[in-house]
Amino acid sequence: MKRVAKKHKGSKKSKSVYSNLYLGIILGIVASVIIGGSYFLWNKNQREQADHLRPLEVSNLIYCNGEKLDIKVPISEKPVPLVIYVHGGGWQWGSKVGGSAPYFYKLVDKGVAVASINYHLSGRARFPSAVKDVQCAVKYLKFHASQFNIDSRKIILAGQSAGGNLALVSGMASNTSKFSSESFREILPDVSGVISIGAIYDLESEALSKNTKTNIKLYLQDDGQAYDASPSSYVKGGTLLPMLIFHGDNDESIPYAEAENFTKNVQSAGGDANIVLIKNADHNLWSWFGLDRPNSDSRLK
């Protein structure tokens, strides 16, 4: 199934309208994949009567290999679903506080916990270190699920650009030991679904921009690793978990056709993948939605 969000040229309201669509679709897949209508949020009176309960917010929590994460958990009587956000930056830069992280934190108001993670960047450690970090973050949060009031059966990965690539590889390869680490060995890094935003699906594609290809070379230890670092390689033999894919049709770094081909291949293999075309958006989708500018909250309502 292909959903298209059209932008009306010249309309000041268009970004607000489609920011709502964007958030609505994200909430839709969260509801259908990991919530299933079963979560329960306390109302205002119940919160006032339970002063000992407060939304949990922890920053700079070390999870694996010295890497840190931030997590926000809503007030809830029952364990809540969790979205783990993986930032972009060509595997070279970026952090847990940037990219689409502010957008995903809006899910906390909807009863979904959100964690945003740092991982080894290519200047410190090359592939597959970052994938191992993502899988280790999943296992860490599963291990501490009761502490954070998280439902470990309802976890999805979300990532933008290089982070989308890492989220997909981590999730799709969770049925193998290819990226296993010594930490939490008894826990599987499987998740319930993946949301990718402007991700890189095939690192060997000739259609990628010159800058993207340069980032790939800096990310891999050698060209022979491109296959294992590509989500497209796990369509056959990997875990075909539910996927929601966002991509702009003006993306010059990773052409929209890359996302479309990947989605079609997953669907042909029997997987549940949906693509959302964002009209007139380039690779920096979060900038298109205004998250890098002041008063972004007003555009998200």
N, C-alpha and C positions, 0 to 999 in steps of 0.2 A: 504494500500500500504506500502511496506517495502523497504526502501532504505538502501543499505549497502555501507559503505566507507571502501575499503580494503587498508591495509597498506602493502607495498612491503618491505619485510624484508631486512634490510641492506642498504636501499636506503636513502641517506642523504636528498634527495629532497622530500621524502614521506610526511613529516610533513608539509612542505610548500604547497605541492599539496593539501593535505586534510584540511589544514587550510583554503585554498581558497574555497574548497568544503563546509566546515562548514559555512563560512561566506556567501557563495553563497546561501546555502539553507535557512539560516536565512533571508537573503534579499528576497528570493523567497516568504517565507510565509508572511513577512511584506508587500511585494508588493501585494500578492493575497488577504490577509486578510484585511489590513488596508489602503493600498495606492490605489490599484485598478487603477494605472496609472494616477491618477488625480493630483498629486502634481507637483509643478513647482519650480525649482531652478533657481536663477538668475545666469547669466553667468558672466564672469570676467568683461566685460565692464559695465554691469549694476551695479555690486557691486562698481566699481570705481566711477560711476555717483551718487551713493547713499551712500555718506560717513556717513550719519546719521544712516545707518543700519549696525549693526555688529552682528556676532554670539553671542548669549546670553549665558553666563555661570555664574551660581549662585551656590555657595557652602554653606553648613550648613544652609539651609533654614528650619526653624521649621515648620512642617506641622501638626502634631497632637500629643497630649500627651507628648510634649517635644522632640519627635523624629525628626531627621533631614534628609534632602535629598539634593543631588546635582543634578543639571539639566543643560544640554547643548542643545541649540536649534539652528538649522542652519538658515542661511539667507534664507528667502523665501517670495515671494509675497503673497502666500496664507497660511492659517493654515496648519501645518504639522502633520503627524502621530506621535505618542509617544510610546516608549517602556519604561516600568517601570521595572527596574532590582531589584531582591530580592536576596541578597547574601546568601551563605550557611554557614555551621559551626555547624551542629548538634543542631541548635537552641540555642547554648550556647555561641558561639563566632563568630568573623567575623565582618565586617563593610562594609559600602557602597563603600569603595574605593578598596576592594579586590575581590577575586574570578574572575568571568568572566566580571566584570565591564569594564576593559580596552578594552576588545574585543567588547562589545556592543557599546561603544562610537565610534567605527569605523562607525557605522550606521549614525552618524551625517553628515559625508561626503556624504552620499547617500540621504540626505534630510529628515532624521528621527530624531526627538528629542529623547533624552535618559535621563531618571531620574534614579538615584540609591539611594535606601533608607536604612536607619537604622530602626530597629524595636526592640521591647522589647525582650531581650534575656532571656532564662529560669532562669538564676540566679537572675533576677530582677522580672520577672512576667511570670507565666506559661500559658499554653494554656487556653483560646483562645486569649490572649492578642496580640500575634504576627499577627494572622489572622486579628484581628480588625485593627491593624496598617496598614496592606497592603491595606485593603479595604478603610481605611480612607485616605491613600495616593492617591488612585484612585479618591476618591471624592474631595479631596483638589485640585488636578491638574485639574479636570473637572471644579471646581468652578473658578479657576484662568486661564482657558484655553485661554481666550482672551488676558490676560496679557502676556502669554508665546507664543502666536501665535500657539496654539495647536488645532488640530481638535479633539474635545472631542468624536466624533463618531468613531475615529480610534485610539484606545488605546489597546495595548496588554501588558500582564504581562509576564515577563521572570524570571526564577529563577534556581539556581543550588543547588542540594542536598536538604538540609532542605528548602532552598529558593524556589526550584522547588515545593516542597510539599506545601508551603505557597501560592505560585502563583496559583497552581491548586485548592486548597481548596477555596481560596478567589474568584477565577473566577467561579468555578462550583457551589458555594453556594451563588452566588450573587442574585439569585432569591428568597432567603429566608431572614428572619430577624434575623437569628441565630447569626450572628456576627455584627449586626448593632451597631453603636455608636451614641452618642449624637451630634457629630460634623457633620455638613452638612447633616442633616437628610433628607432634601428635595432632595438630589442627590443620585441616584442609583450607586452602585459600579460595575456595569456590564462593561465588556471589550469585545473586538472583537476577542481575541484569547490568547493562552498561549504557551510559549516556555519553556520546562522543560529540565534540563540537570542533569542526574544522580539523579533524584528525588526519594523520598520515597512515594510509592503509597498505601501501605497497612501496617499500623503500627502494625497490629496484626499478620503479616506473620512470620512463624517460620523460613523462609529462610534467614532472616536478620542476619547480623553478631552480635556477642556478644556486640561489642562496640556500634553498632547502637541501639540495644535494650536498652543499658544503657542510651544512649542519649534520647531515647523516654521516659524512666521512669523519667528522670530529666525534660523533657519538659511538661509532663502531670501532672495534679494535682492528678489524680487517673487513674487506668487502664481502667475504664469505659469510659473514654474520647477518647480512641484510635479509636473508630468507627467514631466519629464526626471529628477527626483530620486526617482522611484518604481520599484522593481523590477517592479511589475506592468506597467509600460509597455514592458518589454523581453521579455515573453513571446512577442510576435509581432515577429520581426525581430531579436531579440537572440540571444545564445548560450545555449542551454538545456543548460548543463553540469549534472552530477549535483549534487543538493542534498539536504541533511539538515536538517530544520526542527524545532526544539524550541519548544514554546509551552505556557504554563500555562493551565489552564481558569479560573483566578481572576484573570487579567490584566485589570485595569480600565483600564490605559493603552491597550493594544492588544488588543481582544477576540480570543479564540481563533478565532472565525469568520473573522477577517482572514487568519490563517495558513492556515486550512483552505481558504478560497476561492482563495488564491494557489496553494497546492499543487495543487488540482484543476485550475486553469487551466493550470499548467505541464504536468501529466499529460495533459490534453486536447490540448495542443499537441505532444505527443510527447516531452516531457521526462522525465527520470528524477528525480522528487522524492518524498521520503518524509517524513512528518510524525510526530513523536513527541509525544503529548499527555502532559503532566506533571500528574497529578491534584492538585488543591488548591494548586497553585503560582501565585503572583502574578507580577508583572512582574520582580521581583528573583529570578530563578531561582537565581543563584549564592548568595543568602542561604538559599534553601530547602535547598540542598545543604550549608550550613554552612561555606562557604568564608570567611565573614567572622568566624568565631569561632575561638578558640584550639583547638589539637589537631585541626584539620580533617583532617590526614593520616590519623588513625585512622578517620575516617568515609569516607575514600576507598578504604580497603583492602577 
